[in-house]
Amino acid sequence: MSPPTPPGRPPLDPPGTIVRSVARSIARRLAEQHQVVGALSSVVDLVDNGESDSALDEIGLVIQHHRLPVLRTEYEWLVVAATQLDSPDSLTDTGVERFVVADER
C-alpha cells in the first residue's frame, strides 16, 4: 500500500522530486528555524543539480544533525525515493526513523 500522495505527482515523480517535496515540506513547517531552512535548501539545490542520490543522503544527515521531526507521510515518501534510488542505507544509516512523528491533522 502506498503512502498518501505528497506535494508533486508521486509515485510518478522521479526520486529527486520526492526528496525536493519532502525537504520543502519540512522547511515550511520549521520556517522559523533559519539554520534548518538553509540546510534543507542545500538538499533542494542538490536535486536541482541532478544529484538525487546526494540529496537523499543530505536530507538524512540534516534530519539527524538537527534532530528534525519528520511526519510519517514525509518519511514514507523518503522511503519510496530511497527504494527508487536503490539506496535505503541513506535513511537507515542516519536513523531517520527515530525522528518520525504522527502526521498533523
N, C-alpha and C positions, 0 to 999 in steps of 0.2 A: 504494500500500500504506500503510495507516495504522500509526502507531507503536503499541507496546503500550499497553494501557489503563492510565492513571494512576489515582490515587485519585479517587473520584467515579464518574460513569457516562458519561464521554465515549465516543463522539463525540456522544451525545445531549444532553450538558450544554451550556448556553449558554457563550459565551466567558468570561464573568466567573467562572463556576465553575471553568473550566480554569485561569485565571490564579490564582484563590484556592488551588487544589490545588497548583499549582507553587510558589507563594510559601510555603505551609505545608511542603511537602516540603523546600525549601531551608532554611527556618528550623529544621526538625527536624535536618537534617544538620549545621547550623552552630550548634547551640543554645548552645555555649559563647561565641559571639561576640555579646554582648548588643546592641551597636550595630546589627549586621546584623539581628538578630531584630526590633528596634524598627522599623527601616526597612521590613522586609518586612511587619510588622503594619499599616503605613500602606497598603500595597498591598491587604491584606485589607479594611481599613476602606473604601477606595475602592470595592471590589467590593460590599461590604455596603450602600453608599450609592447603588448603581445607576450607578456611574461606571466601567464596564468599560474604555472607551477610555482613560481617565486611568490606570486601574490597569495596563494593558498598558504605557503609556508609563513609568509609575513603576517597574515591575519591571525594565524595560530600563535605566533610569537607576541604580537600586540595584545591579544586577549590574555595570554599567560602573564606577560610583564605587568600589565595594568590591572590584572585581575578583573576583567570586564564581565559583567553579567551578559549572558547570551541567551536570548529567547529560544525556547525549544524549536520553533519552526526555523529560526536562523541556523541553529545547529544542524537540523535535519537537512537543510539545503547545502550547508557546507559539506556534509557527508556525501550528498549527491555529487557535488563538484569534485570532491576527493576521489570518489569512485570513478567518475568520468576521466579524471586525470591519472587514474591508477596510482594514487598517492595517499592512501589512508593514514600513513605514518605522519603526514603533515599535521593531522589533528591529534593522533594518539601520542606522539612524542611530546607534545606540549600540554597534554592533559586538558584539552579544551572542554571536554565533557564535564569536568569538575565545576565549570562556571555556568552551566545551563540552569536557567530559571524558568518557571512557568510563563507561558505567553500572557501578555497583558490583555485584559478584556475591555 
